[in-house]
Amino acid sequence: MARFKDFNVFWIGTVGLFLLSVLFVLGPLWFRARIQSENSDELREQANIALFQERSDELEAEFSAGNLDQQQFDLLLSELQLGLLEDIELNEKPASPANTSQSASASNRGALKSLTTLTYLMPLIFVLALPVLAYGLYSYWGYIDDVQVMDLFQRTADNRGNSSETRELIIALGELAQANPDMPWAFYFLAENFAAVGLLEEAQIAYQKAADLLDATPEKALVLGRIAMAMYINSEFNFDTRVRALVDEARAINPNEMSVLQLLAADAEQREDYSDAIGYWRLMIQVNPNGEFAEELRFRIAAAQEILAERDGSGAGPQINVALSLSPEVALDPDLRVFLAVRNAEQDGLPPLAAVDTTVSALPTSFLLDNTSAVGPYNLSSAESVYVTAMVSLRGVATPSPGDYRVESGMLALNADAQVALELVLSERLP
């Protein structure tokens, strides 16, 4: 029903704008015709006076030539004056209600008659023909079908658990997909609505049809991730070879496809492989580090690290608890990224042993870095001494650049059970 409501609002607005444009064109023409009709009385009076003067001059000429005697001249001149007076009195006579109505009617008829002339008729025809012509041309060359399709897609994206709306969308998108079998997004959004009501087998089929119609683009990686997720759930959370093949195909197109990373992280968490889950969550944070979802993932990472520490007991390895803050004298964009890294103090040039990232808006905050924070083949247990760096990047990358804010700790000695607490304040800018 919302779609038809929006459609009706569109047409009501269109008709309203058309009527307004008609008033802009016909209004001035109508008033001009009325003014011309009213001015005709004045012109007629002036014509009568001019005719009187002309006829009076002719009578005087006849009298001077001896063609008229005094009596004839006076009689004819009196008749001429009387006729002029009657015409003037007729124009200036106060109008009775009946006369006023007749005069207005006559004026309107005069205006209407003026409007029927070619000068006024052509703009009227043009104004009336313009919407018909525009609609016809738009229907032929325009994208009205695409507009209606986008409405269905937008309704799917905006739907928040409204089952009746979902059923309407399934019917509408099913008809659209049937009428347009080469439209991949019709199948994709149909699958989205199937998944919303738990029809995952139907969703998997529709997703597959959408993927078959797409080229190897990031959009196809998204759809492949949806297929893999539906297949994973339909197989009772079994990450079999078919799911793995879909994941590999999607990551070959886009290694950071969010739907695939979500699936990999969910499977790792399901298997209680929290180290892998943390790795995938960190990749997901890198896709959109400033969103609310990224903050949720950071909490998940912290919880998973605690689980790993409790599970390993004394074998958890060294831990560094960093309290990071921004100097009150420094004002920065809250969306700028902040990188925290632990490096081997004895071997320069190697990747960090542990790393996390956040945004300026999250400061001040604390980080617990341990072996689960590793981003490469080495972890904190592989080094005897380390140092910690924190950086606010103006470019959003982990490599330092002029203008970035950076702080570095002194050298920290580590052993197997080291528990280090450290405070860092970002205040100095790189030259």
C-alpha positions as CSV (number, residue, x, y, z in Angstrom):
1,M,0.0,0.0,0.0
2,A,2.9,2.4,0.7
3,R,4.1,2.0,-2.9
4,F,0.7,3.0,-4.3
5,K,0.4,5.9,-1.8
6,D,3.8,7.3,-2.9
7,F,2.8,6.8,-6.6
8,N,-0.5,8.7,-6.0
9,V,1.4,11.5,-4.2
10,F,3.7,11.7,-7.2
11,W,0.8,12.1,-9.7
12,I,-1.1,14.6,-7.5
13,G,2.0,16.7,-7.3
14,T,2.5,16.4,-11.1
15,V,-1.1,17.5,-11.8
16,G,-0.8,20.4,-9.3
17,L,2.4,21.7,-10.9
18,F,0.8,21.4,-14.3
19,L,-2.2,23.4,-13.2
20,L,0.1,26.0,-11.7
21,S,2.0,26.3,-15.0
22,V,-1.3,26.7,-16.8
23,L,-2.3,29.6,-14.5
24,F,1.1,31.2,-15.2
25,V,0.4,31.1,-19.0
26,L,-3.3,31.6,-19.2
27,G,-3.6,34.1,-16.4
28,P,-1.8,37.0,-18.1
29,L,-3.5,36.2,-21.4
30,W,-6.9,36.3,-19.8
31,F,-6.3,39.6,-18.0
32,R,-4.8,41.1,-21.1
33,A,-7.9,40.1,-23.0
34,R,-10.1,41.6,-20.3
35,I,-8.2,44.9,-20.4
36,Q,-8.4,45.0,-24.2
37,S,-12.2,44.5,-23.9
38,E,-12.5,47.3,-21.4
39,N,-10.3,49.6,-23.4
40,S,-12.6,49.1,-26.5
41,D,-15.3,51.4,-24.9
42,E,-12.8,54.2,-24.5
43,L,-11.6,53.7,-28.1
44,R,-15.2,53.8,-29.3
45,E,-15.8,57.1,-27.5
46,Q,-12.7,58.6,-29.0
47,A,-13.8,57.4,-32.4
48,N,-17.2,59.0,-32.0
49,I,-15.7,62.3,-31.1
50,A,-13.3,62.2,-34.0
51,L,-16.2,61.3,-36.3
52,F,-18.2,64.3,-34.9
53,Q,-15.4,66.7,-35.5
54,E,-15.0,65.4,-39.1
55,R,-18.8,65.7,-39.8
56,S,-18.9,69.1,-38.2
57,D,-16.1,70.4,-40.4
58,E,-17.9,69.0,-43.4
59,L,-21.2,70.9,-42.5
60,E,-19.2,74.1,-42.0
61,A,-17.6,73.7,-45.4
62,E,-21.1,73.1,-47.0
63,F,-22.5,76.2,-45.2
64,S,-19.5,78.4,-46.3
65,A,-20.0,77.2,-49.9
66,G,-23.6,78.2,-49.8
67,N,-24.9,74.8,-50.2
68,L,-26.8,75.0,-46.9
69,D,-28.7,77.9,-45.4
70,Q,-28.5,78.9,-41.8
71,Q,-31.6,76.9,-40.8
72,Q,-30.4,73.7,-42.4
73,F,-27.0,74.1,-41.0
74,D,-28.3,74.6,-37.4
75,L,-30.6,71.6,-37.8
76,L,-28.0,69.3,-39.0
77,L,-25.4,70.4,-36.5
78,S,-28.0,70.0,-33.7
79,E,-28.7,66.5,-34.8
80,L,-25.0,65.7,-35.0
81,Q,-24.4,67.1,-31.4
82,L,-27.4,65.1,-30.1
83,G,-26.1,61.9,-31.6
84,L,-22.7,62.4,-30.0
85,L,-24.3,63.2,-26.6
86,E,-26.4,60.1,-26.7
87,D,-23.3,57.9,-27.4
88,I,-21.3,59.5,-24.6
89,E,-24.2,59.2,-22.1
90,L,-24.6,55.6,-23.1
91,N,-21.0,54.8,-22.2
92,E,-21.0,56.9,-18.9
93,K,-24.5,55.8,-17.8
94,P,-24.4,54.2,-14.2
95,A,-24.9,50.4,-14.6
96,S,-27.9,48.7,-13.0
97,P,-27.4,45.2,-11.6
98,A,-28.9,43.8,-14.8
99,N,-26.7,46.0,-16.9
100,T,-23.7,45.2,-14.8
101,S,-24.3,41.5,-15.3
102,Q,-24.8,42.0,-19.0
103,S,-21.7,44.2,-19.2
104,A,-19.5,41.6,-17.3
105,S,-20.9,38.9,-19.5
106,A,-20.1,40.9,-22.6
107,S,-16.7,41.6,-21.2
108,N,-16.1,37.9,-20.5
109,R,-17.3,37.0,-24.0
110,G,-15.0,39.6,-25.4
111,A,-12.1,38.2,-23.5
112,L,-13.0,34.6,-24.5
113,K,-13.3,35.7,-28.1
114,S,-9.8,37.3,-27.8
115,L,-8.4,34.1,-26.4
116,T,-9.7,32.2,-29.4
117,T,-7.6,34.2,-31.7
118,L,-4.4,32.6,-33.0
119,T,-2.1,34.8,-30.8
120,Y,-3.6,33.4,-27.7
121,L,-4.7,30.0,-29.0
122,M,-1.1,28.8,-29.8
123,P,0.2,29.2,-26.2
124,L,-2.9,27.5,-24.9
125,I,-2.4,24.5,-27.2
126,F,1.3,24.3,-26.3
127,V,0.6,24.3,-22.6
128,L,-2.1,21.6,-22.9
129,A,0.1,19.5,-25.2
130,L,3.3,19.7,-23.2
131,P,2.4,17.2,-20.4
132,V,1.0,14.7,-22.9
133,L,4.1,15.1,-25.0
134,A,6.5,14.9,-22.0
135,Y,4.8,11.8,-20.6
136,G,4.9,10.1,-24.0
137,L,8.5,10.8,-24.6
138,Y,9.5,9.8,-21.0
139,S,7.5,6.5,-21.4
140,Y,9.5,5.8,-24.6
141,W,13.0,7.1,-23.6
142,G,12.7,7.5,-19.8
143,Y,13.3,5.2,-16.8
144,I,9.9,5.1,-15.2
145,D,10.2,1.3,-14.9
146,D,13.5,1.7,-13.2
147,V,12.0,4.2,-10.8
148,Q,9.3,1.7,-9.8
149,V,11.9,-1.0,-9.4
150,M,14.1,1.1,-7.2
151,D,11.0,1.8,-5.0
152,L,10.7,-2.0,-4.4
153,F,14.4,-2.2,-3.6
154,Q,14.3,0.7,-1.2
155,R,11.3,-0.7,0.5
156,T,13.2,-3.9,1.1
157,A,16.2,-2.1,2.5
158,D,13.9,0.0,4.8
159,N,11.7,-2.9,6.0
160,R,12.3,-3.6,9.7
161,G,10.6,-6.9,10.5
162,N,7.2,-6.0,9.0
163,S,5.9,-9.4,7.9
164,S,3.0,-8.1,5.9
165,E,5.3,-5.7,4.0
166,T,7.7,-8.6,3.4
167,R,4.9,-10.7,1.9
168,E,3.8,-7.9,-0.4
169,L,7.4,-7.4,-1.5
170,I,7.9,-11.1,-2.2
171,I,4.9,-11.1,-4.5
172,A,5.9,-7.9,-6.2
173,L,9.5,-8.9,-6.6
174,G,8.6,-12.4,-7.7
175,E,6.4,-10.9,-10.5
176,L,9.3,-8.5,-11.4
177,A,11.8,-11.3,-11.6
178,Q,9.5,-13.5,-13.7
179,A,8.9,-10.6,-16.1
180,N,12.6,-9.7,-16.2
181,P,14.7,-12.9,-15.9
182,D,17.9,-11.0,-16.8
183,M,17.6,-8.5,-13.9
184,P,20.0,-9.8,-11.1
185,W,18.9,-7.3,-8.5
186,A,15.3,-8.4,-8.7
187,F,16.4,-11.9,-7.7
188,Y,18.7,-10.5,-5.0
189,F,16.1,-8.5,-3.3
190,L,13.6,-11.3,-3.6
191,A,16.1,-13.5,-1.8
192,E,16.6,-10.9,0.9
193,N,12.9,-11.0,1.6
194,F,12.8,-14.8,1.6
195,A,15.6,-14.7,4.1
196,A,13.8,-12.2,6.3
197,V,10.9,-14.6,6.8
198,G,13.1,-17.7,7.3
199,L,12.7,-19.2,3.8
200,L,16.4,-19.9,3.4
201,E,16.2,-22.6,0.8
202,E,14.1,-20.3,-1.5
203,A,16.6,-17.5,-0.6
204,Q,19.5,-19.6,-1.6
205,I,17.9,-20.4,-5.0
206,A,17.2,-16.7,-5.7
207,Y,20.7,-15.6,-4.6
208,Q,22.2,-18.2,-7.0
209,K,20.2,-16.8,-9.9
210,A,21.4,-13.3,-9.1
211,A,25.0,-14.5,-8.9
212,D,24.7,-16.3,-12.3
213,L,23.7,-12.9,-13.9
214,L,26.5,-10.8,-12.4
215,D,30.1,-10.4,-13.6
216,A,33.1,-10.8,-11.3
217,T,32.5,-7.5,-9.4
218,P,32.3,-6.7,-5.7
219,E,28.6,-6.9,-6.1
220,K,28.9,-10.6,-7.1
221,A,31.2,-11.2,-4.1
222,L,28.4,-9.8,-1.9
223,V,25.8,-12.2,-3.5
224,L,28.2,-15.2,-3.2
225,G,28.6,-14.4,0.5
226,R,24.8,-14.4,0.9
227,I,24.6,-17.8,-0.9
228,A,27.3,-19.2,1.4
229,M,25.6,-18.0,4.5
230,A,22.2,-19.5,3.4
231,M,23.9,-22.7,2.5
232,Y,25.8,-22.8,5.9
233,I,22.6,-22.3,7.9
234,N,20.6,-24.8,5.7
235,S,23.3,-27.4,6.4
236,E,22.9,-26.9,10.1
237,F,26.1,-24.8,10.5
238,N,28.3,-27.3,8.6
239,F,31.2,-25.5,6.8
240,D,31.4,-28.1,4.1
241,T,33.3,-28.0,0.8
242,R,30.5,-26.3,-1.1
243,V,30.5,-23.4,1.4
244,R,34.3,-23.2,1.3
245,A,34.2,-23.0,-2.5
246,L,31.8,-20.1,-2.4
247,V,33.9,-18.3,0.2
248,D,37.0,-18.8,-1.8
249,E,35.3,-17.5,-5.0
250,A,34.0,-14.5,-3.2
251,R,37.3,-13.6,-1.6
252,A,39.1,-14.0,-4.9
253,I,36.9,-11.1,-6.1
254,N,36.9,-9.1,-2.9
255,P,39.0,-10.3,0.0
256,N,37.3,-7.9,2.4
257,E,33.7,-8.7,1.5
258,M,31.8,-8.2,4.7
259,S,29.2,-11.0,4.3
260,V,32.0,-13.5,3.8
261,L,34.0,-12.2,6.8
262,Q,30.9,-12.4,8.9
263,L,30.4,-16.0,7.9
264,L,34.0,-16.9,8.6
265,A,33.9,-15.2,12.0
266,A,30.6,-16.8,12.9
267,D,32.0,-20.3,12.0
268,A,35.2,-19.7,14.0
269,E,33.1,-18.6,17.0
270,Q,30.8,-21.5,16.6
271,R,33.9,-23.8,16.7
272,E,35.2,-21.8,19.7
273,D,38.3,-21.0,17.6
274,Y,38.5,-17.5,19.1
275,S,41.9,-16.7,17.6
276,D,40.6,-17.1,14.1
277,A,37.4,-15.2,15.0
278,I,39.5,-12.3,16.4
279,G,41.4,-12.2,13.1
280,Y,38.2,-12.0,11.0
281,W,36.7,-9.4,13.3
282,R,39.7,-7.2,12.9
283,L,39.4,-7.4,9.1
284,M,35.8,-6.4,9.4
285,I,36.8,-3.4,11.6
286,Q,39.2,-2.3,8.8
287,V,36.3,-2.2,6.3
288,N,34.4,0.4,8.4
289,P,36.4,1.4,11.5
290,N,34.2,4.3,12.5
291,G,30.8,2.6,12.6
292,E,28.8,1.4,15.6
293,F,29.3,-2.2,14.4
294,A,33.1,-1.7,14.7
295,E,32.7,-0.8,18.3
296,E,30.6,-3.9,18.9
297,L,33.3,-6.0,17.2
298,R,36.0,-4.5,19.5
299,F,34.0,-5.6,22.5
300,R,33.7,-9.1,21.0
301,I,37.5,-9.1,20.5
302,A,38.1,-8.1,24.1
303,A,35.7,-10.8,25.4
304,A,37.4,-13.4,23.2
305,Q,40.8,-12.4,24.4
306,E,39.6,-12.8,28.0
307,I,38.3,-16.3,27.2
308,L,41.6,-17.2,25.6
309,A,43.5,-15.9,28.6
310,E,41.4,-17.9,31.0
311,R,41.6,-21.0,28.8
312,D,45.4,-20.9,28.6
313,G,45.9,-19.9,32.3
314,S,49.6,-19.4,33.0
315,G,50.4,-20.1,29.4
316,A,48.6,-17.0,28.2
317,G,52.0,-15.2,27.7
318,P,52.9,-11.6,28.3
319,Q,50.2,-8.9,28.5
320,I,50.5,-5.2,27.9
321,N,47.7,-3.0,29.2
322,V,47.8,0.4,27.4
323,A,45.8,3.4,28.5
324,L,45.8,5.7,25.5
325,S,44.5,9.3,25.6
326,L,44.7,12.5,23.5
327,S,46.1,15.7,24.9
328,P,43.5,18.3,25.8
329,E,45.4,20.8,23.8
330,V,44.9,18.8,20.6
331,A,41.6,19.1,18.7
332,L,41.1,16.5,16.0
333,D,38.4,15.1,13.8
334,P,36.7,12.4,15.8
335,D,36.6,10.1,12.8
336,L,40.4,10.0,12.3
337,R,41.9,6.5,12.8
338,V,44.2,5.7,15.7
339,F,46.8,2.8,15.4
340,L,48.4,1.1,18.3
341,A,51.3,-1.3,17.7
342,V,53.8,-3.3,19.7
343,R,57.2,-3.8,18.0
344,N,60.3,-5.9,18.7
345,A,62.9,-3.5,20.1
346,E,65.8,-5.7,19.0
347,Q,64.8,-6.1,15.3
348,D,63.8,-3.0,13.4
349,G,61.8,-3.1,10.1
350,L,59.7,-6.2,11.0
351,P,55.9,-6.1,11.1
352,P,54.4,-5.4,14.6
353,L,54.0,-8.2,17.1
354,A,50.6,-7.0,18.0
355,A,48.3,-4.2,16.7
356,V,44.9,-2.8,17.2
357,D,43.1,0.3,15.9
358,T,40.3,2.6,16.9
359,T,39.2,6.2,16.3
360,V,39.8,9.5,18.0
361,S,36.2,9.6,19.2
362,A,36.9,6.5,21.4
363,L,39.7,8.2,23.3
364,P,40.6,7.9,26.1
365,T,40.4,4.1,26.1
366,S,42.4,1.1,27.2
367,F,43.8,-1.9,25.2
368,L,44.9,-5.3,26.4
369,L,47.5,-6.6,24.0
370,D,48.7,-10.3,24.3
371,N,49.5,-13.1,22.0
372,T,46.0,-13.1,20.5
373,S,46.7,-9.6,19.2
374,A,49.3,-10.9,16.8
375,V,48.9,-9.7,13.2
376,G,51.8,-11.8,11.7
377,P,53.8,-14.9,12.2
378,Y,55.3,-13.5,15.5
379,N,53.6,-12.6,18.8
380,L,54.6,-11.0,22.1
381,S,56.1,-14.2,23.4
382,S,58.7,-14.2,20.5
383,A,60.4,-11.0,21.8
384,E,62.4,-10.2,25.0
385,S,62.0,-6.5,24.8
386,V,59.4,-4.3,22.9
387,Y,58.2,-0.8,22.6
388,V,54.7,0.5,21.9
389,T,53.7,3.2,19.4
390,A,50.4,5.0,19.0
391,M,49.5,7.2,16.1
392,V,46.6,9.3,14.8
393,S,46.8,9.1,11.0
394,L,45.4,12.0,8.9
395,R,45.4,9.7,5.9
396,G,43.8,6.7,7.6
397,V,46.8,4.4,7.1
398,A,49.2,2.8,9.6
399,T,52.3,4.3,7.9
400,P,53.5,7.5,9.5
401,S,53.2,10.7,7.5
402,P,54.0,14.4,8.1
403,G,51.3,16.0,10.2
404,D,50.3,12.8,12.0
405,Y,50.3,12.7,15.8
406,R,52.6,10.0,17.2
407,V,53.8,8.8,20.6
408,E,56.3,6.1,21.4
409,S,57.0,4.3,24.7
410,G,60.4,3.4,26.1
411,M,61.7,-0.2,25.9
412,L,59.7,-2.7,27.8
413,A,61.3,-6.0,29.0
414,L,59.0,-9.0,28.6
415,N,59.1,-12.5,30.0
416,A,56.6,-15.4,29.7
417,D,54.3,-14.0,32.4
418,A,54.9,-10.3,32.1
419,Q,52.1,-8.0,33.1
420,V,52.9,-4.5,31.9
421,A,50.7,-1.4,32.4
422,L,51.5,1.7,30.3
423,E,50.0,5.1,29.8
424,L,50.5,7.0,26.5
425,V,49.3,10.5,25.6
426,L,49.1,11.7,22.0
427,S,50.4,15.3,21.9
428,E,53.3,15.7,19.5
429,R,53.0,16.1,15.7
430,L,55.4,14.6,13.2
431,P,57.3,17.3,11.2
